[in-house]
């Protein structure tokens, strides 16, 4: 503030004013968003959730608050967002690797990687699915199985592909590893403006004719069987995801023996639908979670949710996303007796 007035507030120079303004209008600062307000009724965030849904929890996880690194020992108070001190804490430079749900330790070379990868890796992996279905008959429903959610915005896990093992990997299949883009595109902030979180489309125009990421093709191969190479590869992923979703619903009724409905707004997302009206059955005013999971169904549903949980999968690692969708689709389609080859899908 100036030592004396009169003065105009808009004439006062604020260091990093543009960055602060961009952040203030971003999702990372929106305390009313579900990502931060989900626990407002109780006033505290569970320790594991607080790591990413609270700047306070994030700093505790990396030991930036002076305590030993790790998941906070106690719940964290609500009201904290991804603030400046979350990503700009000097102590982040001492973090050398990030652990992913699959157990792999990925080296990080910048604080940007550390911040982004800590929270955008999901909370499950294909290995967890394998453990859950081990030694079970592929098409035998079991009340002991329940949906395993990969969580949300799993961009880092998608980007690292088969190396991070975020998706369920079918036996005897190989999967693309980390998606190496052009040399200058090496970290999350190479494409995403770190404060307003928008995609820097000018970066895309360095190599691509169209700066809109969803219009970029990346391949001369049609993956969805349409043969249309004029659209972006995002369309192939969307088409194959929609086909897999249909197969999941069909398999639940025809093989598992219990019709299923999906509701992306309510956990655990997959619900019983005995009358087949596409809506979750209810008991005492509550939706009935789907409880006739078979190993085959769980594997496919997990991969579908993993791919569709990353809105930018088409840019982060399109090949890994397409591989997961293809293998899951093939597995269900053949079980249901479809002529899979006639669909002309590509892996």
Steps between C-alpha positions, in 0.01 A plus 500: 500500500624855435616701802240767436190554291286569322549192283308269270507125586536408135818706482676303771747260351459145627778253434381209279164673458418323172588155637298561815203620297514195275521268799208674672278418202616139472358178639793471741378805693127427498420417863136441405585227249414141590869411512542724806147541637405129510583477872361836612216342695742319728764772501788259451657312211615137544882481506540311170264738319660810651827432318348629177184680610674740734818703474556427868480125439729520197769678699469247780533211254832631369625607841489868406340589833800385699359159590605166355370442145199276458122496508385731782442319827171681563219648292569845357266796545301610195552837337840445344544493121795448264662830591831665410685327784388163365697515177758771579631366830883494480504162670343334196837519328624233742241246381672268254234241422126438516338171592211387277214268609663212313804534725742640242717791610519758224789749506405868477727776378291807579261632761233516227524125449491440875188712551305366204595134531427482870133572446427394143605135522174345620466279805493151349686296242462196280693298757222558750249359253719195442521439874123533539413247229785254555398132484134586431297367209488768231120503462390400849334782697630549851357708783857545620583712196411868477588777261851639539512865403820634339393842632492818291720709269760224468711688245839404644416129504371524141812687390735234641288223345597138548808602695285637784243220464199720567271288283425130521738312270372182340744209510727454198433852375756777481413861579646832395715667762548869564373716216797693369379806319723745315822583683387838637187336640651326798286587803142587587569873485635464149136489389300625798532857622580430866277769650183514291545132402401563139669313215757717324375443146785706356730218611300258285532728197876457513453164329129459424289688247210522746562638847187341649628177663174310441540547124851355482521157340845368602452187288416389147328196647126487567443338839121509522424313178360806324797552271458876549842663533373857476393518864719522806613186679280612792201388293643147466543477877149628564347258249685200641416603857131526410510155339666350806244661730221336302673162526541543876126557541416209266740261673363587844151392396585209271792335681518632855122464516428836665419805284715805568452878483776759504475839670813711481375740766474249785758271654550206436363591154384151403162396642250216483223549242265203534228643274747611233371857483852644502460644849643379829270292717434647844432370848402729784575798279855388421638366173599133508864445404563236236591176679535237228849579384694234315877528447448562128246773564709670766807508276313659211306749715818612675678563169200688364487720808877553495500623140189715534623650828771682305333756276835562333596138437503574126795735560664343805538151353247408228663169416486368855136605530412328173683182601307473826169558322582253223599214730200550728265523202640187340471305825133587554400484133627146450339387825169641379538322165555807282705487180769725638717491188220646288510823701842581349633654820872556526725477800 
